[in-house]
Amino acid sequence: MEHPIMFLAVLADLIGGSVSDFAHHYPHVLYSWMVMIILIVLARLATAKISMVPSGLQNLFEFLVETIENFQLSIMGEKGRVFFPLIATLLIYVFSCNVQGLIPGSFAPTSNINTTVGLAIVIFVMTHAVGIKMHGFHYIKHFLGPLPLLAPLMFVIEVVSHLSRLISLTLRLFGNVMGEDLVILVLFALAGAYFAPLPMMFLGLFTGFLQAFIISLLAMIYISDAQGDSH
């Protein structure tokens, strides 16, 4: 759901031509780039002068990294530590995209289904890549069930089940973020002068984090399942 006026689209209109067309047709790409640039700049500032006694951005980032890492290890164990960059990136990136949609004149990339399906594909491919790497050809046994007689039926059921994960990851994030943006826009249109949207925006901060947390948690669970000895 787009805001009536997006400041990057306004800037692109000043340039005109294909840049303006791109900004209006693919705002999720532009605002996704903006989120990435902001996160890179903040990370660079936080690590520019590393101190043994952290302060400012360094302290914030160290707390954030330690909190995510401890939570991930509690879910995945030590063997999941290698996936920390993926999990941390998912959580921070998705949360940043969700929050960006609360800013008037901005846009949440996660309110566009192209962004959410891209994230879902990354998790889906990583899950099965890990399963194949950990178990080789035996990974296929996970799709066949315990009884050879029912293997063909179980294979179809398991394939449908795993494909439904892809659909679920895509639509859950997309639907929730777009719904929040829509409600906030309606409140601004009806009662913006009376600050009626503010409670919804504070709620949006919470739900924005919750959606980022859920997609990261599901990624951890799916990857852990692919790593498991049950395969």
C-alpha positions in Angstrom: 0.0 0.0 0.0 1.5 3.3 -1.1 1.3 6.6 0.6 -0.3 9.4 -1.5 3.0 11.2 -1.9 6.4 9.3 -1.7 9.4 11.6 -1.4 11.7 9.4 -3.5 9.1 9.5 -6.3 9.0 13.3 -6.1 12.8 13.4 -6.3 12.7 11.0 -9.3 10.2 13.2 -11.0 12.7 16.1 -10.9 15.1 13.9 -12.9 12.4 12.7 -15.2 12.6 10.0 -17.9 13.1 6.4 -17.1 14.2 7.2 -13.5 10.7 8.7 -12.8 9.0 5.7 -14.4 11.1 3.3 -12.3 10.3 5.1 -9.1 6.6 5.0 -9.7 6.5 1.4 -10.9 9.0 -0.2 -8.5 8.9 1.9 -5.2 9.6 -1.3 -3.2 13.0 -1.6 -4.9 13.9 2.0 -4.3 12.9 2.0 -0.6 14.5 -1.4 -0.1 17.8 0.1 -1.4 17.3 3.0 1.0 16.9 0.6 3.9 20.1 -1.2 2.9 22.0 2.0 2.5 20.9 3.3 5.9 21.8 0.0 7.6 25.2 -0.1 5.9 26.0 3.5 7.0 24.9 2.9 10.6 27.0 -0.3 10.7 30.0 1.6 9.3 29.6 4.4 11.9 29.2 1.9 14.7 32.5 0.1 13.7 34.5 3.2 12.7 36.1 3.6 16.1 35.8 0.3 18.0 36.5 0.6 21.7 36.9 -1.9 24.5 34.3 0.1 26.4 31.5 0.4 23.9 29.3 3.5 23.7 26.8 5.0 21.3 26.1 3.1 18.2 28.7 0.5 19.0 27.0 -0.3 22.2 23.6 -0.5 20.5 24.9 -2.8 17.8 26.8 -5.1 20.2 23.6 -5.4 22.3 21.5 -6.2 19.2 24.0 -8.8 17.9 24.4 -10.5 21.2 20.6 -10.6 21.8 19.9 -12.1 18.4 22.8 -14.6 18.7 21.7 -15.8 22.1 18.1 -16.3 21.0 19.2 -18.1 17.8 21.5 -20.4 19.8 18.6 -21.2 22.2 16.6 -22.4 19.1 19.2 -23.9 16.8 22.0 -24.9 19.2 25.7 -24.5 18.4 25.4 -26.0 15.0 23.2 -23.2 14.0 25.7 -20.5 14.7 26.9 -20.5 11.1 23.5 -19.2 10.0 23.7 -16.1 12.3 24.4 -13.7 9.4 21.3 -14.9 7.6 19.0 -14.8 10.7 20.2 -11.4 11.9 20.0 -9.9 8.5 16.4 -11.2 8.1 15.3 -9.8 11.4 17.0 -6.4 11.1 16.1 -5.9 7.4 12.5 -6.9 7.7 12.0 -4.8 10.9 13.6 -1.7 9.2 11.4 -2.1 6.1 8.2 -2.5 8.2 9.1 0.6 10.3 9.9 2.7 7.2 6.3 2.3 6.1 5.1 4.2 9.2 6.9 7.3 8.0 4.6 9.7 6.0 5.9 10.0 2.5 7.8 6.7 2.7 7.0 3.1 1.8 7.4 -0.3 3.3 9.1 -2.6 0.8 7.6 -5.6 2.7 4.1 -4.3 1.8 4.9 -5.4 -1.8 4.5 -9.1 -2.5 7.6 -9.1 -4.7 9.8 -8.3 -1.6 8.2 -10.9 0.6 8.3 -13.7 -2.0 12.0 -12.9 -2.5 12.6 -13.4 1.2 10.5 -16.6 1.3 12.5 -18.1 -1.6 15.8 -17.4 0.2 14.6 -19.2 3.3 13.1 -22.1 1.2 16.2 -22.6 -0.9 18.5 -22.4 2.2 16.4 -24.9 4.1 16.7 -27.6 1.4 20.3 -26.7 0.6 21.2 -27.3 4.2 19.3 -30.6 4.3 21.1 -31.9 1.1 24.5 -30.8 2.4 24.0 -32.4 5.9 22.4 -35.7 4.7 23.2 -36.0 1.0 20.9 -38.4 -0.9 19.3 -39.6 2.4 17.6 -36.3 2.8 14.9 -37.6 0.4 13.9 -40.1 3.1 12.4 -37.1 5.0 9.7 -36.9 2.2 8.9 -40.6 2.1 7.6 -41.4 5.6 8.3 -44.4 7.7 6.3 -47.0 5.6 7.6 -47.9 2.1 4.1 -48.8 1.0 2.9 -45.2 1.7 6.0 -43.5 0.3 4.4 -42.2 -2.9 1.5 -40.7 -1.0 3.8 -39.3 1.7 6.1 -37.8 -0.9 3.2 -35.8 -2.5 2.0 -34.7 1.0 5.5 -33.6 2.1 6.1 -31.7 -1.2 2.8 -29.8 -0.8 3.6 -29.1 2.8 7.0 -27.6 2.0 5.6 -25.5 -0.8 2.9 -24.2 1.5 5.7 -22.9 3.7 6.8 -20.7 0.8 3.3 -19.4 0.3 2.7 -18.9 4.0 6.0 -17.0 4.5 5.1 -14.7 1.5 1.5 -13.9 2.3 1.8 -13.6 6.1 4.4 -10.8 6.0 2.9 -9.1 2.9 -0.7 -9.2 4.2 0.1 -7.9 7.7 2.3 -5.0 6.6 0.0 -3.9 3.8 -2.9 -4.1 6.2 -1.2 -1.8 8.8 -0.2 0.7 6.1 -3.8 0.8 4.8 -5.3 1.3 8.2 -2.8 4.2 9.0 -3.6 5.8 5.6 -7.3 5.7 6.3 -6.9 7.1 9.7 -4.7 10.0 8.4 -7.3 10.7 5.7 -10.2 10.7 8.2 -8.7 12.2 11.3 -5.1 13.1 10.7 -5.5 16.6 12.2 -6.5 15.1 15.5 -3.5 12.7 15.8 -5.9 9.7 15.6 -3.3 7.6 13.7 -0.6 7.9 16.4 -1.9 4.9 18.5 -2.0 2.8 15.4 1.6 3.9 14.5 2.8 2.8 17.9 1.0 -0.5 17.4 2.7 -0.7 14.0 6.1 -0.5 15.7 5.2 -3.5 17.8 3.7 -5.5 15.0 6.6 -4.5 12.7 9.0 -6.1 15.1 6.6 -9.1 15.6 6.5 -9.9 11.9 10.3 -9.6 11.6 10.6 -11.9 14.7 8.2 -14.5 13.2 9.9 -14.8 9.8 13.3 -15.1 11.5 11.9 -17.7 14.0 10.4 -19.7 11.2 13.6 -19.6 9.2 15.5 -21.0 12.3 12.9 -23.7 12.8 12.9 -24.8 9.1 16.7 -24.8 8.9 17.0 -26.7 12.2 14.5 -29.2 10.9 16.6 -29.7 7.8 19.7 -30.2 9.9 18.1 -32.7 12.3 19.2 -36.3 12.7 15.6 -37.4 11.9 16.5 -37.1 8.2 
